[in-house]
């Protein structure tokens, strides 16, 4: 429990610091915009390249946990999408962003240290596979939906080309692809370069969280709070509940995989969901509020999950 408190606080504290710096120390737009660019377009992609270049791919056949995890995630995405569409009357691209914030979890900054601590090094490999595909799956179809909608006036060939270009403009996806390619082709890892990249990786996620805090200071959180409750409940409660039902009662997998899929699904909304809001300049206030509320609530929801699994 102490490690859980420390991990969640270490994530949440950066957001609070960013909020205070922007709100009460009046950092200029010029400073915060440059910091945003550095965090999202340089540090984060480099961190992703470094991570996926070094990850050790497990040999287990875990197709069923991928289906359980991403099947439940996509179902929750559709629910979040329809909530935005039917209840709040948002546009398709806005709804795609809200769907993403309903199913995309903080699998790296919070998930990796938490799962290592709970499961141990030998048992954490199935989770690492989920991390590997997490961004690739959710980011790709979210980008396709947004790009197709925003370029719907173009003919089919131009629409396809624009969508592909949009995917390659997404530096998060590019970072993941490059990291996987370097890993798969077994490119040598020069010690000096890896030392530098590991330092960059260590700095990147706190910078992204600080940037999120800057954003929160610019928005009326009370205005977004009621809406945030819906998307936070989808991520923190509905997603793990659906995943648990699928992995236990549909596929009847072993206990370790049930625990892995359920806890992975219970992780709070990942800060990279805000990257999409930042990149497409849409729903930044609501998604920022979603992330903060989801992270706060995850202390309780993750704790309940851990207790129920008798850790």
Buried (B, 14 or more C-beta within 10 A) or exposed (E): EEEBEEBBEBBBEBBBBBBEBBBEEEBEEEEBEEBBEBBBBBBBBBBBBBBBBBBEEBEEEBEBBBBBBBBBBBBBBBBBBEBBBEEEEBEBBBBBBBBBBBBBBBBBBBBBBBBBBBBEEEBBBBBBBBBBBBBBBBBBBBBBBBBBBBBEEBEEEEBBEBBEEBBEEBBBBBBBBBBBEBBEEEEEEEEEEBEEBBEBBEBBBBBBBBBBBBBBBBBEBEEBBEBBBBBBBBBBBBBBBBBBEBBBEEBEBEEBBBBBBBBBBBBBBBBBBBBBBBBBEBBBBBBBBBBBBBBBBBBEBBBEBBEEEEB
